[in-house]
Amino acid sequence: MSIEHSILAVISFRPSTGYDIKAEFEHKAAGLFWGISYGSLYPKLKKLVEQGYISLIETDTEGRKKKLYELTGKGWIELESWLAKRPEPLSIKDELFIKIAAWHDEMDISLLAGHLRARAEESQEILNFVKGWKQNNTSYISSVGMLAMRYAELKLEAELLWIEESLASIKKESLPAGQDPKKLGEKQLARRKTALKADK
């Protein structure tokens, strides 16, 4: 998904200020949908204006002038063309899972339990936000958009269940059996020991 197309998608909901667009990418559940950093939003907006996909319109509300971005005909055609294309395969980047994959027997498992509890707190907060978002009577969510909201709920509920099971395994000291046909775990710890000794 390109940043430009997701910007067009947001503007399609309603004519928006730069602040409105930025807010869409920064609310609690944004990572479930966008998964992109929008640090360069304003240069992207400028580029979209120059390319003729969006235009700037000025409005006067209670004596205050506002600059709103609106899709042009060319912008609507580009957005709809992108919507019709098959989505790219899902790309998951989750620091917690990389940490779990690299965890070894010399690490204190209670630290991992702490990471899991912190994630559970964050995920529960996002789940509450998504559930409230669906019925806040202020946000625009189409009928098709509600399908994505349901996916977000199920994903977060599954993550919370997984965390609960993982914490129970850690507490009972009954982690599932791993597999290591090439003895990489043993070799990893031996390499670690050698490296730490050499650095002393």
C-alpha positions as CSV (number, residue, x, y, z in Angstrom):
1,M,0.0,0.0,0.0
2,S,1.4,3.4,-0.9
3,I,1.2,6.4,1.3
4,E,-0.3,8.3,-1.5
5,H,-3.2,5.9,-2.0
6,S,-4.0,5.8,1.7
7,I,-4.1,9.6,1.8
8,L,-6.5,9.5,-1.1
9,A,-8.6,7.0,0.8
10,V,-8.8,9.3,3.8
11,I,-9.8,12.3,1.8
12,S,-12.5,10.2,0.1
13,F,-14.3,10.1,3.4
14,R,-14.7,13.9,3.5
15,P,-12.7,17.0,2.4
16,S,-9.9,17.2,5.0
17,T,-7.3,19.5,6.5
18,G,-3.7,18.3,6.8
19,Y,-4.4,17.9,10.5
20,D,-7.6,15.8,9.9
21,I,-5.6,13.4,7.7
22,K,-2.7,13.2,10.2
23,A,-5.2,12.4,12.9
24,E,-6.6,9.4,10.9
25,F,-3.1,8.0,10.8
26,E,-2.4,8.5,14.5
27,H,-5.4,7.4,16.5
28,K,-5.2,4.3,18.7
29,A,-6.3,1.7,16.1
30,A,-4.4,3.3,13.1
31,G,-1.7,0.6,13.2
32,L,-4.3,-2.1,12.5
33,F,-5.2,-0.5,9.2
34,W,-2.5,1.7,7.9
35,G,0.7,0.2,9.2
36,I,2.8,3.0,7.7
37,S,4.7,6.0,9.2
38,Y,3.3,9.3,8.0
39,G,6.2,11.6,9.0
40,S,6.3,13.0,5.5
41,L,2.6,13.7,5.1
42,Y,2.8,17.4,4.0
43,P,5.3,16.8,1.2
44,K,3.1,13.9,0.0
45,L,0.0,16.2,0.0
46,K,2.0,18.8,-2.0
47,K,3.0,16.1,-4.5
48,L,-0.6,14.9,-4.9
49,V,-1.8,18.5,-5.6
50,E,1.0,19.0,-8.2
51,Q,0.0,15.7,-9.9
52,G,-3.6,16.8,-10.0
53,Y,-5.0,14.0,-7.7
54,I,-6.2,16.5,-5.1
55,S,-7.0,20.2,-4.9
56,L,-7.0,22.8,-2.2
57,I,-10.2,24.5,-1.3
58,E,-10.6,27.4,1.1
59,T,-13.6,27.6,3.5
60,D,-14.6,30.3,5.9
61,T,-16.0,28.9,9.1
62,E,-17.0,31.4,11.8
63,G,-14.5,33.9,10.5
64,R,-11.7,31.3,10.3
65,K,-10.2,30.3,7.0
66,K,-9.5,26.6,6.5
67,K,-7.6,24.9,3.7
68,L,-9.2,21.6,2.9
69,Y,-7.9,18.9,0.5
70,E,-10.5,17.4,-1.9
71,L,-10.2,14.7,-4.5
72,T,-10.2,15.8,-8.1
73,G,-11.9,13.6,-10.8
74,K,-8.4,12.3,-11.6
75,G,-8.0,11.5,-7.9
76,W,-11.3,9.5,-7.7
77,I,-10.3,7.5,-10.8
78,E,-6.8,6.8,-9.3
79,L,-8.4,5.8,-5.9
80,E,-10.9,3.5,-7.5
81,S,-8.3,1.9,-9.8
82,W,-6.2,1.2,-6.7
83,L,-9.2,-0.2,-4.8
84,A,-9.9,-2.6,-7.7
85,K,-6.4,-4.0,-7.7
86,R,-5.5,-7.1,-5.8
87,P,-3.9,-6.1,-2.4
88,E,-0.3,-6.8,-1.8
89,P,0.4,-9.8,0.5
90,L,0.2,-9.0,4.2
91,S,3.5,-7.8,5.7
92,I,3.8,-8.3,9.4
93,K,6.4,-6.3,11.4
94,D,6.1,-6.9,15.1
95,E,9.0,-6.3,17.4
96,L,7.5,-8.6,20.1
97,F,7.6,-11.6,17.9
98,I,11.2,-11.0,16.9
99,K,12.1,-10.8,20.6
100,I,10.3,-14.0,21.3
101,A,12.0,-15.7,18.3
102,A,15.5,-14.6,19.6
103,W,14.8,-15.3,23.3
104,H,17.3,-17.9,24.8
105,D,17.6,-19.9,28.0
106,E,20.0,-17.4,29.6
107,M,17.3,-14.7,29.5
108,D,15.0,-14.1,32.5
109,I,11.6,-15.4,31.3
110,S,9.9,-12.9,33.7
111,L,11.1,-10.1,31.4
112,L,9.2,-11.7,28.5
113,A,6.1,-12.1,30.8
114,G,6.4,-8.3,31.3
115,H,6.5,-7.7,27.6
116,L,3.4,-9.8,27.2
117,R,1.5,-8.1,30.0
118,A,2.4,-4.7,28.5
119,R,1.1,-5.8,25.0
120,A,-2.1,-7.1,26.6
121,E,-2.7,-3.7,28.2
122,E,-2.1,-2.0,24.8
123,S,-4.2,-4.5,22.9
124,Q,-7.1,-4.3,25.3
125,E,-7.0,-0.5,25.1
126,I,-7.1,-0.6,21.2
127,L,-9.9,-3.2,21.3
128,N,-12.0,-1.0,23.6
129,F,-11.3,1.9,21.2
130,V,-12.4,-0.1,18.1
131,K,-15.6,-1.3,19.9
132,G,-16.4,2.2,20.9
133,W,-15.5,3.6,17.4
134,K,-18.1,1.4,15.8
135,Q,-20.9,3.0,17.8
136,N,-19.6,6.5,18.6
137,N,-22.2,8.1,16.3
138,T,-19.6,10.5,15.0
139,S,-17.3,8.5,12.8
140,Y,-18.1,7.5,9.2
141,I,-17.8,3.7,8.7
142,S,-19.5,2.2,5.6
143,S,-21.2,-1.2,5.7
144,V,-18.2,-2.7,4.0
145,G,-15.9,-0.8,6.4
146,M,-17.7,-2.6,9.2
147,L,-16.2,-5.9,7.9
148,A,-12.7,-4.5,8.5
149,M,-13.7,-3.3,12.0
150,R,-14.9,-6.9,12.8
151,Y,-11.6,-8.3,11.6
152,A,-9.8,-5.8,13.9
153,E,-11.9,-7.0,16.8
154,L,-11.3,-10.7,16.1
155,K,-7.5,-10.1,15.7
156,L,-7.2,-8.2,19.0
157,E,-9.4,-10.8,20.8
158,A,-7.2,-13.6,19.4
159,E,-4.0,-11.8,20.5
160,L,-5.4,-11.3,24.0
161,L,-6.3,-15.0,24.3
162,W,-2.8,-16.0,23.0
163,I,-1.2,-13.7,25.6
164,E,-3.3,-15.2,28.4
165,E,-2.3,-18.7,27.4
166,S,1.4,-17.7,27.1
167,L,1.4,-16.1,30.5
168,A,-0.2,-19.2,32.0
169,S,2.5,-21.4,30.4
170,I,5.3,-19.2,31.8
171,K,3.7,-19.1,35.3
172,K,3.3,-22.9,35.4
173,E,6.8,-23.4,33.8
174,S,5.2,-25.5,31.2
175,L,6.3,-24.0,27.9
176,P,5.6,-26.1,24.8
177,A,8.4,-28.3,23.5
178,G,10.5,-26.7,20.9
179,Q,12.4,-28.3,18.1
180,D,16.1,-28.0,17.4
181,P,17.4,-30.8,15.1
182,K,20.7,-29.0,14.5
183,K,21.3,-28.1,18.1
184,L,21.3,-24.4,17.3
185,G,20.1,-23.5,20.8
186,E,23.1,-25.2,22.5
187,K,25.5,-23.6,19.9
188,Q,23.9,-20.2,20.4
189,L,24.6,-20.3,24.2
190,A,28.1,-21.6,23.6
191,R,28.8,-18.7,21.1
192,R,27.3,-16.2,23.6
193,K,29.5,-17.6,26.4
194,T,32.7,-17.4,24.2
195,A,31.9,-13.8,23.1
196,L,31.2,-12.5,26.6
197,K,34.4,-14.2,27.9
198,A,36.4,-12.6,25.1
199,D,35.1,-9.1,25.9
200,K,36.2,-9.3,29.6
